């Protein structure tokens, strides 16, 4: 009965959620159901408080959203793809529920390592000698069972907590059968592992695990070993890049930032078919604190675009802050940006062959247009 209800109506909720450091609460409109909307709670300092909830017949959704545009600062809608996007005239930006990240192997190990952050360059210098890790390949079913039960399940559960989305064992076994395990060993014991497979010039690192989910193993270096040995393995196979998996489309996400320190660039995740729409209320300035803390990746005309905001500053450093922010976004692989402030929205071209200039953005217009 529940799936049938979703064909004719959608759940709409208004919640209030707190950011950090004294920002006013954000009034958040949530349209639809599913894991993505539930996981939005991780972006706030406390659990969102529900103001109201109701089911809205799909033919009435446009009028309800229009009449409620003054009630929310921003919204996220996740609806079945068969449905049209009934959001106009409310500004809406579409993105995928997950974005991908890849590490380019062009130029060999020396070039790859130069794209690491300075901290990672220091930590990985002489890693095998200093930390005592080695890497072993395996296609043994017994190693897969050990990896799944003792590494993947405890690590995913402890690392992601209430927001964990465990991958089915059957699906992981299918990936393993087409690829193999990399096991990261120290003193003869495997402390971590990754299921990898190679095709079309890419090493796919689909699933990671740490023995018993023990953070002591991470501190001992198993996290460093995972990336370091995976990259070296891909180079030995003559591949062109390593796909390090997908993640939430928020640049504040810690996993996304960690991968970026290894030189990973954002890309469209082709295997992700589900989308969300980010909506702006009738007073979009209320969305500035959220977009400032959690720049959100969407797509326009087949290109990755980030929606961000400039925090209010009383000094004259705002231009320098914006320029640094734009350059960082371009380094992540983003190709355009829409930056909001109290005056409106400006668009910037971030393609590599276009100089980033704060003084001459592509376009500036009111936020409500």
C-alpha positions as CSV (number, residue, x, y, z in Angstrom):
1,X,0.0,0.0,0.0
2,X,2.8,2.5,0.9
3,X,4.5,2.4,-2.6
4,X,1.1,3.0,-4.1
5,X,0.5,6.0,-1.9
6,X,3.8,7.4,-3.2
7,X,2.5,7.3,-6.8
8,X,-0.3,9.8,-6.0
9,X,1.0,11.9,-3.1
10,X,4.3,13.0,-1.4
11,X,5.2,13.7,2.2
12,X,6.1,17.3,2.9
13,X,7.7,18.3,6.2
14,X,8.9,21.6,7.6
15,X,11.6,21.4,10.2
16,X,13.8,23.8,12.1
17,X,17.5,22.9,12.4
18,X,20.5,24.5,14.1
19,X,23.8,25.2,12.6
20,X,26.8,26.1,14.8
21,X,28.4,29.2,16.2
22,X,25.2,31.3,16.8
23,X,23.7,31.1,13.3
24,X,19.9,31.5,13.3
25,X,18.0,28.2,12.9
26,X,17.4,27.1,9.3
27,X,13.8,26.5,8.3
28,X,14.1,23.4,6.1
29,X,11.4,22.1,3.8
30,X,11.7,18.3,3.0
31,X,9.8,16.9,0.1
32,X,9.7,13.1,-0.3
33,X,11.3,10.3,1.7
34,X,14.4,8.2,1.6
35,X,17.9,7.9,3.1
36,X,19.2,11.2,1.5
37,X,16.7,13.3,3.4
38,X,17.3,11.4,6.6
39,X,21.0,12.0,6.3
40,X,20.6,15.7,6.1
41,X,20.4,15.7,9.9
42,X,24.1,15.1,10.0
43,X,24.7,18.6,8.6
44,X,23.3,20.2,11.7
45,X,24.5,20.6,15.3
46,X,21.3,19.0,16.7
47,X,18.4,16.8,15.6
48,X,16.0,18.8,13.4
49,X,12.7,19.7,15.1
50,X,9.6,19.0,13.2
51,X,7.1,22.0,12.8
52,X,4.5,20.2,10.6
53,X,4.2,17.3,8.3
54,X,1.5,16.3,5.8
55,X,0.9,14.2,2.6
56,X,0.2,16.3,-0.4
57,X,-1.5,15.0,-3.6
58,X,0.9,15.4,-6.5
59,X,-1.4,17.6,-8.5
60,X,-1.6,20.1,-5.6
61,X,2.2,20.1,-4.8
62,X,3.0,23.1,-7.0
63,X,0.3,25.3,-5.4
64,X,1.2,24.1,-1.9
65,X,4.9,25.0,-2.4
66,X,4.1,28.3,-3.8
67,X,1.8,29.2,-0.9
68,X,4.4,28.0,1.6
69,X,7.5,29.7,0.0
70,X,7.6,32.2,2.9
71,X,7.7,29.4,5.5
72,X,11.2,28.0,4.6
73,X,14.7,29.2,3.9
74,X,15.7,26.3,1.7
75,X,14.3,22.9,0.8
76,X,15.4,19.5,-0.5
77,X,13.1,17.5,-2.6
78,X,13.6,13.8,-3.6
79,X,10.9,12.5,-5.9
80,X,10.5,9.6,-8.2
81,X,12.0,10.4,-11.6
82,X,8.7,9.7,-13.4
83,X,7.2,12.8,-11.8
84,X,7.7,16.2,-13.2
85,X,9.5,18.9,-11.1
86,X,6.5,21.0,-9.9
87,X,8.6,23.8,-8.4
88,X,8.3,26.8,-10.6
89,X,8.4,29.7,-9.9
90,X,10.5,28.7,-6.8
91,X,14.2,28.6,-7.7
92,X,15.3,25.0,-7.9
93,X,18.7,23.4,-8.6
94,X,19.1,19.8,-9.4
95,X,21.9,17.5,-8.3
96,X,22.6,13.8,-7.8
97,X,22.3,12.1,-4.4
98,X,26.0,11.2,-4.6
99,X,29.0,12.7,-6.4
100,X,32.0,10.7,-7.5
101,X,35.8,11.3,-7.0
102,X,38.7,10.0,-9.0
103,X,42.5,10.3,-8.7
104,X,44.3,10.9,-12.0
105,X,47.4,8.7,-12.5
106,X,48.8,10.7,-15.4
107,X,52.6,11.4,-15.1
108,X,53.4,8.4,-12.9
109,X,54.0,8.1,-9.2
110,X,56.0,11.3,-8.9
111,X,53.2,13.4,-10.4
112,X,50.5,11.5,-8.4
113,X,52.3,12.1,-5.1
114,X,52.8,15.8,-5.9
115,X,49.0,16.2,-5.9
116,X,48.8,14.9,-2.3
117,X,48.4,17.6,0.4
118,X,51.6,18.6,2.1
119,X,50.6,16.7,5.3
120,X,50.1,13.5,3.3
121,X,53.3,13.9,1.4
122,X,55.1,14.0,4.7
123,X,53.2,11.1,6.2
124,X,53.6,8.8,3.2
125,X,57.3,9.5,2.8
126,X,59.0,6.1,3.5
127,X,55.6,4.8,4.7
128,X,56.3,1.1,4.2
129,X,59.7,1.2,6.0
130,X,58.4,3.4,8.9
131,X,55.0,1.8,9.5
132,X,55.8,-1.8,8.5
133,X,52.8,-2.3,6.2
134,X,52.7,-4.6,3.2
135,X,50.0,-5.3,0.6
136,X,48.7,-8.8,-0.4
137,X,46.3,-9.6,-3.2
138,X,43.7,-12.3,-2.7
139,X,40.9,-14.0,-4.6
140,X,40.3,-16.6,-1.9
141,X,36.6,-16.9,-0.8
142,X,37.8,-17.4,2.8
143,X,39.5,-14.0,2.7
144,X,36.3,-12.4,1.4
145,X,34.3,-13.9,4.2
146,X,36.9,-12.6,6.8
147,X,36.9,-9.2,5.1
148,X,33.1,-8.9,5.1
149,X,32.5,-10.1,8.7
150,X,35.5,-8.8,10.5
151,X,36.4,-5.7,8.5
152,X,33.6,-4.2,6.4
153,X,30.6,-4.7,8.7
154,X,32.3,-3.4,12.0
155,X,34.1,-0.5,10.2
156,X,31.0,0.7,8.3
157,X,28.8,0.5,11.4
158,X,31.3,2.2,13.8
159,X,32.4,4.9,11.2
160,X,28.9,6.0,9.9
161,X,26.8,5.2,13.0
162,X,23.1,5.9,12.6
163,X,23.6,7.0,9.0
164,X,25.2,3.8,7.8
165,X,23.8,2.2,4.6
166,X,25.3,-1.3,4.5
167,X,25.9,-2.8,1.1
168,X,24.3,-6.3,0.6
169,X,26.8,-9.1,0.9
170,X,25.6,-10.7,-2.3
171,X,26.4,-7.5,-4.2
172,X,29.9,-7.2,-2.7
173,X,30.6,-10.9,-3.6
174,X,29.7,-10.1,-7.2
175,X,32.2,-7.3,-7.3
176,X,34.8,-9.4,-5.5
177,X,34.3,-12.2,-8.1
178,X,35.1,-9.8,-10.9
179,X,38.0,-8.3,-9.1
180,X,40.0,-9.1,-5.9
181,X,40.9,-8.1,-2.4
182,X,43.8,-5.9,-1.4
183,X,44.8,-6.8,2.2
184,X,47.0,-4.4,4.2
185,X,49.1,-6.4,6.6
186,X,51.4,-5.6,9.5
187,X,53.5,-8.1,11.4
188,X,51.7,-10.9,9.4
189,X,48.2,-9.8,10.3
190,X,45.7,-8.2,7.9
191,X,44.5,-5.0,9.6
192,X,42.4,-3.7,6.7
193,X,41.3,-4.3,3.2
194,X,39.6,-3.1,0.1
195,X,37.6,-4.8,-2.7
196,X,38.9,-3.5,-6.0
197,X,38.3,-4.3,-9.7
198,X,39.9,-2.9,-12.9
199,X,38.1,-2.2,-16.1
200,X,38.1,0.5,-18.8
201,X,41.4,1.9,-17.5
202,X,40.0,2.5,-14.0
203,X,40.7,0.8,-10.7
204,X,37.4,0.8,-8.8
205,X,37.7,0.8,-5.0
206,X,34.2,-0.1,-4.0
207,X,34.4,-1.1,-0.4
208,X,36.9,-0.6,2.5
209,X,37.2,-2.2,5.8
210,X,39.3,-2.1,9.0
211,X,39.7,-5.1,11.3
212,X,37.0,-5.0,14.0
213,X,36.4,-1.4,13.1
214,X,39.2,-0.6,15.5
215,X,40.4,3.0,15.2
216,X,43.7,2.0,16.7
217,X,44.4,0.3,13.4
218,X,43.6,3.5,11.6
219,X,46.0,5.4,13.8
220,X,48.6,2.7,13.1
221,X,48.4,3.6,9.4
222,X,45.8,1.3,7.8
223,X,44.0,4.3,6.3
224,X,47.1,5.6,4.7
225,X,47.9,2.1,3.5
226,X,44.5,1.8,1.8
227,X,45.1,4.8,-0.5
228,X,48.8,4.4,-0.9
229,X,48.8,0.7,-2.0
230,X,45.6,1.1,-4.1
231,X,47.3,3.9,-6.1
232,X,50.5,1.9,-6.5
233,X,48.5,-1.2,-7.5
234,X,46.7,0.8,-10.2
235,X,49.9,2.2,-11.6
236,X,51.4,-1.3,-11.7
237,X,48.3,-2.4,-13.8
238,X,48.9,0.5,-16.2
239,X,45.6,2.2,-15.4
240,X,44.8,5.8,-16.0
241,X,42.8,6.6,-12.8
242,X,41.5,5.3,-9.5
243,X,37.8,5.7,-8.7
244,X,37.6,6.2,-4.9
245,X,33.9,6.0,-4.7
246,X,30.9,8.4,-4.2
247,X,29.8,10.5,-1.3
248,X,27.2,13.2,-0.3
249,X,27.1,16.3,-2.6
250,X,28.3,18.6,0.2
251,X,31.8,20.0,0.1
252,X,31.8,20.1,4.0
253,X,31.7,16.3,4.0
254,X,34.7,14.9,5.9
255,X,35.2,11.9,3.6
256,X,35.0,14.0,0.5
257,X,37.6,16.4,2.0
258,X,39.9,13.5,3.0
259,X,39.8,12.1,-0.6
260,X,40.6,15.6,-1.9
261,X,43.8,15.6,0.2
262,X,44.9,12.6,-1.9
263,X,44.4,14.5,-5.1
264,X,40.9,13.3,-5.8
265,X,38.7,15.4,-8.1
266,X,35.0,15.5,-8.2
267,X,33.1,14.0,-11.1
268,X,29.6,13.1,-12.2
269,X,28.7,9.7,-10.7
270,X,27.2,8.0,-13.7
271,X,26.0,5.0,-11.7
272,X,24.0,7.3,-9.4
273,X,20.6,7.7,-11.1
274,X,18.6,9.4,-8.3
275,X,18.5,13.2,-8.0
276,X,17.5,15.9,-5.5
277,X,16.3,19.4,-6.0
278,X,17.5,22.2,-3.8
279,X,14.8,24.9,-3.4
280,X,15.1,28.5,-2.2
281,X,12.2,30.1,-0.3
282,X,10.8,33.6,-0.9
283,X,13.5,35.1,1.4
284,X,16.6,33.2,0.1
285,X,18.9,35.2,2.4
286,X,17.9,32.7,5.1
287,X,19.7,30.0,3.1
288,X,23.1,31.9,3.3
289,X,24.3,30.3,6.6
290,X,23.6,26.8,5.3
291,X,25.2,27.3,1.9
292,X,28.2,29.0,3.5
293,X,28.9,26.0,5.7
294,X,27.7,23.3,3.3
295,X,28.4,24.3,-0.3
296,X,26.2,21.9,-2.4
297,X,27.1,20.3,-5.7
298,X,24.5,20.3,-8.4
299,X,24.7,20.0,-12.2
300,X,23.8,22.4,-15.0
301,X,24.1,21.6,-18.7
302,X,26.1,18.4,-17.9
303,X,28.7,20.3,-15.8
304,X,29.3,20.2,-12.1
305,X,28.3,23.4,-10.4
306,X,28.6,24.4,-6.7
307,X,26.0,26.5,-4.8
308,X,27.8,28.4,-2.1
309,X,27.6,31.6,0.0
310,X,29.9,34.2,1.4
311,X,29.7,34.6,5.1
312,X,29.0,38.1,6.3
313,X,32.3,39.9,7.0
314,X,32.8,43.4,8.4
315,X,36.3,43.8,7.0
316,X,37.6,44.2,3.4
317,X,38.8,40.6,3.2
318,X,35.7,39.3,1.6
319,X,37.0,39.6,-2.0
320,X,40.2,37.6,-1.0
321,X,38.1,35.0,0.8
322,X,35.9,34.6,-2.3
323,X,38.9,34.3,-4.6
324,X,40.5,31.6,-2.4
325,X,37.1,29.8,-2.2
326,X,36.7,29.8,-6.0
327,X,40.2,28.5,-6.6
328,X,39.7,25.7,-4.1
329,X,36.5,24.7,-5.8
330,X,38.2,24.6,-9.2
331,X,41.0,22.5,-7.8
332,X,38.3,20.0,-6.7
333,X,37.1,19.6,-10.3
334,X,34.0,21.9,-10.2
335,X,33.4,23.8,-13.4
336,X,31.1,26.6,-12.3
337,X,29.8,28.3,-9.2
338,X,26.8,30.2,-8.1
339,X,27.8,32.3,-5.0
340,X,25.1,33.9,-2.9
341,X,25.3,36.9,-0.6
342,X,22.8,39.4,0.8
343,X,22.9,41.3,-2.5
344,X,22.0,38.5,-4.8
345,X,23.7,35.7,-6.7
346,X,26.9,35.7,-8.9
347,X,28.0,33.1,-11.3
348,X,31.6,32.1,-12.0
349,X,33.2,30.0,-14.7
350,X,35.7,27.7,-13.1
351,X,36.9,25.7,-16.1
352,X,40.7,25.2,-16.0
353,X,41.3,27.4,-19.1
354,X,39.4,30.4,-17.7
355,X,41.1,32.7,-15.2
356,X,39.2,33.1,-11.9
357,X,38.3,36.8,-11.5
358,X,36.2,38.1,-8.6
359,X,35.8,41.5,-10.1
360,X,34.1,40.2,-13.3
361,X,31.8,37.3,-12.6
362,X,29.8,35.8,-15.4
363,X,26.6,37.2,-14.1
364,X,25.0,38.8,-11.1
365,X,21.3,38.9,-10.3
366,X,18.8,39.1,-7.4
367,X,18.5,35.8,-5.5
368,X,14.7,35.6,-6.0
369,X,14.8,35.9,-9.8
